[in-house]
Amino acid sequence: MSEAASPRLRDRVFTSDEPPSTIDEWIVGQRGPRNRVDPDRVMDAFVEEERSESCELAPTATLFLTNRECPFRCLMCDLWMNTLTETVALGAIPRQIREALSRLPPARQIKLYNSGSFFDPHAIPPADDAEIANLLSPFERVIVECHPAFIGRRCFEFRDQLRAPLEVAIGLETAHPEALARLNKRMTLNDFTRAASRLVHAGIAVRAFILLRPPYLSEEEGRVWAMRSIDFAFDAGASVCTIIPTRAGNGALDTLVKLGDFSSPSLESLEAVVEYGVGLGRGRVFADLWDLERRAEPPLQPRLMRLRQINREQRIPPALLNPGHA
């Protein structure tokens, strides 16, 4: 599909029960090449401190597993860049985890993020679940990510194989129903609510990923709907919300920037949204600061330091003095 066809797509609302359509083709058509990745090694791994459920700063290992691309072609997603086109061989994911943990410092919690859904059988072979669970036995909490479509028996069986509590992160993205539909995520707000309810009733914690200013929303709308999305996530049973500034770079969003349908949010908006969420006192709210160091927007370092402080302490520090200066 040509770039000129995109404006017609902006007025089209795609529903979760609709078969794959021209928007999938358009999104894939805007992409550049994938990065070369090794099926026996994680894409990245590091340890950072995160405020835990018990209000302690817990060293948390985050592993970005290498596996097959997610089956959903979300408009805003750039995770496909570091994925494979085929399912990894049996045993590859345990090898990735084992190798990554061998070179990381000790941690109390672990996040296994895989650019899609942990319980997607084409991403993580189900036959590896028992070995994965065994490798995770030293940790006090295990966090994975998953689309509501894959929340089912395998999720609950994996919970039973773990020694530690399980937490599942779901991309709510936005509570704005039309903006969510236009993301081509093949998920409705009801889908999120039902999945969260099933998890909570099974004793599994829920973390919600929320986009700050997805496509087609203004800066002010982006702020307002991110705040409403925090409310929606907590109402649905989430105990953690992570606010992710929507960023270009995946091809599709770069095209929407040229068309005037998308612009990255400001750090000021990120601060305001995270402050709102933390101020509710309903659960932990984190700002996703990945990649923000490349932003040239002033005052970069003071705002980043303040956001890091909010993440660590889960309280709102004094406002910046002279916010217009770096």
Secondary structure, DSSP 8 states (H G I E B T S, - for coil): --GGGHHHHTT----TTS---HHHHHHHHT--------TTS-SEEEEEEEE-TTSSEEEEEEEE---B--SS--TT--GGGG-BSS---TTHHHHHHHHHHHTS---SEEEEE-SS-TT-TTTS-GGGHHHHHHHTTT-SEEEEE--GGG-SHHHHHHHHH-SS-EEEEEEEE-S-HHHHHHTT-S--HHHHHHHHHHHHHTT-EEEEEEEES-TT--HHHHHHHHHHHHHHHHHTT-SEEEEEE----SSHHHHHHHHTS-----HHHHHHHHHHHHHHTSSEEEE--TTGGG---SSHHHHHHHHHHHHHH-S-----SSTT--
